[in-house]
Every structure is written in C-alpha cells, then in structure tokens.
C-alpha cells in the first residue's frame, strides 16, 4: 500500500491552486486579445469605408440646389449621410481636430504652409481631407495647411538694413 505522507495532500493542493491561477490568467489574457482583435478589425473595416465619407462631403460641396427636384435629392442625400455618420459614431469613430487647432504631427499631415500673422505658429488653417481616430488608434491623419510666422525673418532683415544704412556690418547670428 501507499504510504500517505502529510505533505502529499498539501503538495496536491498547491499544484491545484497553481493550475487554477494559470487557467484564470490564460482566460484573462485571451479575453484581452479577443477585445484587441475586435477593435483592430473594426478599425480596419471603418478605415476602408472612409472614402465614402469623403465622397459624400465632396458631392455635398458640388450640389447646386436650384430646382425642387434637386432639393429632394439633397434631402435624401442628407438623410443617408446622417445615417452613415451616426453609424460610424456608434462604432467609436471620431474626427481629428481640424481648422483652428494646433498642428499635431501624430494626427495631421501638413501638406502646405502659409505665412500668417493672424494666428499662432503651427495652427491648422485649412483641412483638405478629414482625419479620423477610433479609440486610441489613428485610422487616417488629416491633410492640412499649417500657419507659420515670418516675424523673426522680418526682424532680422530689418536689423540688417539698419546696420547697412549706418555703415556697420551686421554680425551673423549663431543660427546661421
């Protein structure tokens, strides 16, 4: 017969508790991976549909409402567009901040720059294509025009002109 030592039941109990903890950790890890996969697939699917949003907005900009029939088409179009936007919002889609917001290289692609004294440097002046995020994932950056200021360059040019007018030679700055 087996000789049952007092340590054997405790050892079996410890193994059981470790196995139970390992299984619980496995369950939690797979649930997290499943959620991450669901969010990723949702984001990829919505990203594929974003050209529809662009086309709806482009069509809206091109419509010229002159006849009653054109107004009915616009009303139908607006209903479809509103439904699509609500569906995307329900999936967690949000637009990236656009005109008037500070430029963020993580959210925006700057395709143009324009000198502007009216707004601070690095302000989005115009949005050529909307950007979107879903949760923390950037689906598409916004294509934007960003402001910059010529003030430092203008001040340097003015001081150079003053120095030249006075017969003095302007010393080069450290940044040159």
VOBA-1610 file (N, C-alpha, C; in pm, whole numbers, padded with zeros to 5 digits, always signed):
BEGIN
Unk+00081-00118+00000Unk+00000+00000+00000Unk+00085+00124+00000Unk+00015+00230-00036Unk+00080+00361-00039Unk+00092+00417+00101Unk+00205+00469+00122Unk+00219+00540+00248Unk+00190+00686+00221Unk+00088+00739+00281Unk+00046+00877+00258Unk+00118+00966+00357Unk+00199+01051+00303Unk+00271+01143+00391Unk+00186+01267+00413Unk+00206+01334+00523Unk+00127+01454+00549Unk+00151+01564+00445Unk+00265+01565+00379Unk+00296+01670+00280Unk+00227+01644+00147Unk+00189+01522+00117Unk+00128+01490-00012Unk-00003+01564-00037Unk-00098+01568+00056Unk-00221+01644+00029Unk-00193+01794+00011Unk-00099+01849+00087Unk-00066+01992+00074Unk-00002+02019-00062Unk+00085+01928-00106Unk+00152+01942-00236Unk+00049+01936-00350Unk-00044+01845-00340Unk-00150+01831-00441Unk-00238+01957-00441Unk-00267+02009-00325Unk-00349+02131-00315Unk-00276+02250-00379Unk-00145+02263-00353Unk-00066+02372-00412Unk-00065+02362-00565Unk-00047+02240-00616Unk-00047+02220-00762Unk-00182+02258-00821Unk-00288+02221-00752Unk-00424+02254-00798Unk-00443+02406-00801Unk-00401+02477-00695Unk-00416+02622-00690Unk-00333+02691-00799Unk-00212+02643-00825Unk-00130+02700-00933Unk-00195+02677-01069Unk-00246+02558-01089Unk-00313+02527-01215Unk-00437+02613-01234Unk-00511+02634-01127Unk-00630+02718-01133Unk-00591+02863-01164Unk-00483+02915-01102Unk-00436+03052-01128Unk-00387+03065-01272Unk-00314+02964-01321Unk-00267+02967-01461Unk-00384+02972-01558Unk-00486+02893-01530Unk-00603+02893-01618Unk-00675+03027-01613Unk-00687+03087-01494Unk-00750+03217-01480Unk-00671+03323-01557Unk-00539+03321-01548Unk-00456+03415-01625Unk-00473+03393-01775Unk-00479+03268-01818Unk-00500+03237-01959Unk-00634+03292-02007Unk-00737+03275-01927Unk-00870+03324-01963Unk-00870+03476-01977Unk-00807+03545-01881Unk-00800+03691-01887Unk-00719+03738-02008Unk-00606+03673-02035Unk-00522+03711-02149Unk-00595+03692-02281Unk-00662+03578-02296Unk-00733+03554-02423Unk-00851+03649-02439Unk-00917+03687-02330Unk-01026+03785-02338Unk-00971+03920-02384Unk-00855+03960-02331Unk-00792+04086-02373Unk-00751+04083-02519Unk-00694+03971-02562Unk-00654+03957-02702Unk-00776+03959-02795Unk-00884+03898-02750Unk-01007+03897-02828Unk-01062+04039-02844Unk-01061+04118-02736Unk-01107+04257-02743Unk-01018+04339-02835Unk-00887+04321-02823Unk-00793+04396-02908Unk-00813+04359-03055Unk-00837+04233-03084Unk-00861+04191-03221Unk-00991+04250-03274Unk-01094+04254-03190Unk-01222+04311-03231Unk-01206+04459-03266Unk-01135+04534-03183Unk-01112+04676-03208Unk-01029+04696-03335Unk-00930+04614-03355Unk-00845+04624-03473Unk-00923+04596-03601Unk-01004+04493-03600Unk-01084+04459-03718Unk-01186+04568-03745Unk-01249+04620-03640Unk-01345+04729-03656Unk-01275+04851-03718Unk-01158+04885-03666Unk-01083+04999-03720Unk-01045+04979-03865Unk-00999+04860-03900Unk-00961+04831-04039Unk-01081+04840-04132Unk-01195+04789-04087Unk-01316+04794-04170Unk-01363+04938-04189Unk-01367+05014-04081Unk-01409+05154-04092Unk-01312+05232-04179Unk-01183+05206-04167Unk-01083+05276-04249Unk-01108+05251-04398Unk-01152+05132-04432Unk-01182+05101-04573Unk-01305+05177-04622Unk-01393+05216-04530Unk-01516+05287-04567Unk-01500+05440-04566Unk-01388+05491-04517Unk-01369+05636-04509Unk-01378+05708-04643Unk-01338+05648-04755Unk-01358+05718-04884Unk-01505+05749-04912Unk-01598+05672-04854Unk-01740+05704-04869Unk-01772+05839-04805Unk-01716+05862-04687Unk-01736+05990-04619Unk-01682+06102-04707Unk-01561+06083-04761Unk-01501+06184-04848Unk-01590+06212-04969Unk-01642+06108-05030Unk-01725+06125-05150Unk-01858+06194-05117Unk-01917+06160-05003Unk-02041+06228-04962Unk-02015+06377-04942Unk-01905+06410-04875Unk-01874+06551-04849Unk-01839+06625-04978Unk-01770+06560-05070Unk-01738+06620-05199Unk-01865+06644-05280Unk-01955+06547-05279Unk-02081+06562-05351Unk-02163+06677-05292Unk-02165+06689-05161Unk-02239+06796-05096Unk-02185+06933-05138Unk-02054+06943-05148Unk-01993+07070-05187Unk-02024+07105-05333Unk-02048+07004-05416Unk-02072+07027-05558Unk-02218+07052-05592Unk-02309+07018-05501Unk-02451+07035-05529Unk-02490+07182-05538Unk-02567+07214-05639Unk-02624+07347-05655Unk-02776+07329-05656Unk-02840+07371-05548Unk-02982+07347-05532Unk-03062+07459-05598Unk-03111+07431-05720Unk-03187+07531-05793Unk-03332+07490-05816Unk-03356+07361-05836Unk-03493+07316-05862Unk-03545+07236-05743Unk-03675+07215-05744Unk-03737+07137-05636Unk-03686+06993-05637Unk-03663+06937-05755Unk-03610+06801-05766Unk-03471+06790-05706Unk-03387+06890-05730Unk-03253+06890-05673Unk-03257+06902-05521Unk-03354+06975-05470Unk-03369+06988-05325Unk-03412+06856-05262Unk-03498+06779-05333Unk-03540+06648-05282Unk-03422+06551-05283Unk-03341+06557-05389Unk-03222+06472-05395Unk-03129+06506-05279Unk-03111+06636-05251Unk-03026+06679-05141Unk-03081+06630-05008Unk-03211+06637-04988Unk-03271+06590-04863Unk-03248+06439-04845Unk-03263+06363-04953Unk-03238+06218-04945Unk-03091+06191-04916Unk-03006+06266-04983Unk-02862+06253-04962Unk-02826+06283-04817Unk-02883+06391-04763Unk-02854+06430-04625Unk-02901+06322-04526Unk-03014+06259-04555Unk-03062+06151-04470Unk-02966+06033-04468Unk-02917+05993-04585Unk-02821+05884-04594Unk-02690+05919-04523Unk-02644+06041-04547Unk-02518+06086-04487Unk-02529+06088-04334Unk-02641+06140-04283Unk-02661+06146-04139Unk-02664+06005-04079Unk-02730+05913-04147Unk-02737+05775-04100Unk-02597+05712-04097Unk-02518+05737-04201Unk-02383+05682-04208Unk-02296+05741-04096Unk-02307+05871-04073Unk-02228+05936-03968Unk-02265+05882-03831Unk-02393+05864-03805Unk-02437+05809-03677Unk-02387+05665-03658Unk-02388+05587-03764Unk-02337+05450-03757Unk-02188+05451-03721Unk-02111+05537-03788Unk-01969+05547-03759Unk-01944+05594-03615Unk-02023+05689-03569Unk-02008+05737-03431Unk-02037+05624-03333Unk-02138+05543-03365Unk-02171+05429-03279Unk-02057+05328-03271Unk-01976+05321-03376Unk-01861+05231-03377Unk-01740+05294-03308Unk-01753+05420-03266Unk-01643+05486-03195Unk-01556+05575-03281Unk-01597+05601-03404Unk-01520+05685-03495Unk-01533+05832-03454Unk-01421+05902-03448Unk-01420+06044-03416Unk-01330+06116-03516Unk-01367+06240-03552Unk-01285+06321-03641Unk-01168+06379-03563Unk-01055+06391-03632Unk-00936+06455-03576Unk-00963+06606-03572Unk-00920+06677-03467Unk-00940+06823-03464Unk-00884+06889-03590Unk-00959+06985-03644Unk-00921+07044-03772Unk-00885+07191-03761Unk-00950+07273-03844Unk-00919+07415-03857Unk-00925+07485-03721Unk-00820+07562-03693Unk-00812+07638-03569Unk-00741+07564-03456Unk-00718+07436-03472Unk-00650+07359-03367Unk-00499+07363-03390Unk-00420+07338-03287Unk-00275+07333-03305Unk-00236+07210-03388Unk-00136+07228-03472Unk-00086+07117-03554Unk-00026+07010-03463Unk-00065+06885-03485Unk-00012+06772-03411Unk+00036+06669-03514Unk+00168+06646-03522Unk+00219+06552-03623Unk+00169+06409-03605Unk+00115+06379-03487Unk+00058+06246-03464Unk-00081+06233-03525Unk-00147+06347-03554Unk-00283+06346-03606Unk-00298+06411-03743Unk-00199+06492-03781Unk-00210+06570-03905Unk-00092+06543-03998Unk-00119+06548-04128Unk-00016+06551-04231Unk-00019+06691-04289Unk+00090+06768-04267Unk+00097+06903-04321Unk+00142+06892-04467Unk+00056+06938-04559Unk+00092+06933-04700Unk+00122+07072-04755Unk+00089+07176-04675Unk+00118+07313-04715Unk+00145+07395-04590Unk+00220+07504-04612Unk+00242+07603-04505Unk+00206+07739-04561Unk+00158+07826-04474Unk+00122+07960-04517Unk+00159+08058-04408Unk+00224+08169-04448Unk+00258+08272-04352Unk+00129+08338-04305Unk+00119+08357-04173Unk+00000+08420-04117Unk+00037+08489-03987Unk+00000+08615-03978Unk+00020+08690-03854Unk-00105+08689-03768Unk-00216+08637-03823Unk-00345+08637-03753Unk-00359+08527-03648Unk-00285+08418-03665Unk-00296+08304-03574Unk-00156+08264-03529Unk-00144+08194-03418Unk-00012+08150-03371Unk+00051+08051-03469Unk+00184+08043-03464Unk+00256+07944-03545Unk+00201+07805-03517Unk+00195+07723-03620Unk+00155+07585-03603Unk+00006+07564-03586Unk-00074+07660-03632Unk-00219+07645-03625Unk-00270+07592-03758Unk-00363+07498-03755Unk-00422+07444-03877Unk-00512+07553-03938Unk-00479+07590-04062Unk-00554+07694-04133Unk-00663+07638-04223Unk-00635+07523-04283Unk-00729+07464-04377Unk-00716+07313-04372Unk-00827+07245-04391Unk-00828+07099-04389Unk-00869+07051-04528Unk-00780+06975-04592Unk-00807+06925-04726Unk-00876+06789-04723Unk-00847+06711-04620Unk-00911+06581-04602Unk-00920+06554-04453Unk-01038+06515-04409Unk-01059+06488-04266Unk-00976+06368-04221Unk-00933+06376-04097Unk-00865+06264-04034Unk-00958+06202-03931Unk-00935+06074-03900Unk-01023+06003-03808Unk-00944+05913-03715Unk-00999+05899-03593Unk-00947+05805-03494Unk-01063+05717-03448Unk-01029+05597-03407Unk-01127+05509-03343Unk-01059+05460-03216Unk-01111+05503-03104Unk-01044+05476-02976Unk-00912+05550-02974Unk-00804+05479-02945Unk-00671+05538-02944Unk-00598+05518-03077Unk-00662+05454-03173Unk-00597+05419-03300Unk-00628+05524-03407Unk-00522+05581-03466Unk-00538+05675-03576Unk-00564+05594-03703Unk-00681+05617-03763Unk-00715+05546-03887Unk-00658+05618-04007Unk-00666+05752-04003Unk-00617+05832-04114Unk-00586+05972-04063Unk-00464+06022-04089Unk-00433+06159-04047Unk-00505+06260-04135Unk-00533+06376-04079Unk-00594+06484-04156Unk-00485+06549-04243Unk-00520+06583-04367Unk-00429+06656-04455Unk-00461+06804-04440Unk-00361+06883-04395Unk-00388+07020-04355Unk-00284+07119-04408Unk-00325+07247-04404Unk-00234+07360-04427Unk-00208+07422-04291Unk-00080+07452-04261Unk-00040+07499-04129Unk+00020+07639-04139Unk-00008+07720-04038Unk+00043+07857-04035Unk+00187+07861-03986Unk+00259+07964-04032Unk+00389+07996-03976Unk+00404+08146-03981Unk+00499+08197-03904Unk+00518+08341-03894Unk+00651+08380-03955Unk+00650+08489-04032Unk+00773+08543-04088Unk+00835+08647-03996Unk+00780+08668-03878Unk+00825+08774-03787Unk+00974+08767-03756Unk+01034+08652-03718Unk+01178+08651-03690Unk+01261+08685-03813Unk+01221+08635-03929Unk+01295+08663-04051Unk+01283+08811-04087Unk+01165+08869-04069Unk+01145+09010-04100Unk+01225+09097-04004Unk+01231+09062-03877Unk+01308+09138-03779Unk+01457+09132-03812Unk+01505+09014-03852Unk+01646+09001-03889Unk+01677+09084-04013Unk+01587+09086-04110Unk+01607+09165-04231Unk+01608+09313-04198Unk+01521+09357-04110Unk+01515+09498-04072Unk+01642+09541-04000Unk+01694+09457-03911Unk+01817+09494-03840Unk+01935+09496-03935Unk+01938+09410-04034Unk+02044+09410-04135Unk+02038+09538-04217Unk+01919+09583-04253Unk+01904+09706-04330Unk+01948+09826-04249Unk+01913+09829-04119Unk+01954+09939-04033Unk+02105+09945-04020Unk+02166+09830-04003Unk+02311+09825-03989Unk+02379+09869-04119Unk+02326+09828-04232Unk+02383+09867-04361Unk+02366+10016-04385Unk+02255+10072-04342Unk+02231+10216-04360Unk+02326+10297-04274Unk+02363+10247-04160Unk+02454+10317-04070Unk+02600+10290-04102Unk+02628+10213-04204Unk+02765+10183-04243Unk+02826+10071-04162Unk+02749+10008-04077Unk+02801+09899-03996Unk+02771+09766-04065Unk+02852+09669-04034Unk+02829+09535-04087Unk+02759+09454-03979Unk+02649+09392-04014Unk+02575+09312-03916Unk+02651+09182-03888Unk+02663+09149-03762Unk+02730+09025-03723Unk+02635+08910-03748Unk+02687+08798-03798Unk+02598+08683-03819Unk+02552+08627-03686Unk+02431+08577-03687Unk+02376+08518-03564Unk+02428+08377-03550Unk+02409+08318-03432Unk+02456+08182-03405Unk+02382+08079-03488Unk+02261+08111-03531Unk+02181+08012-03604Unk+02222+08003-03750Unk+02305+08094-03799Unk+02344+08090-03941Unk+02463+08001-03961
//
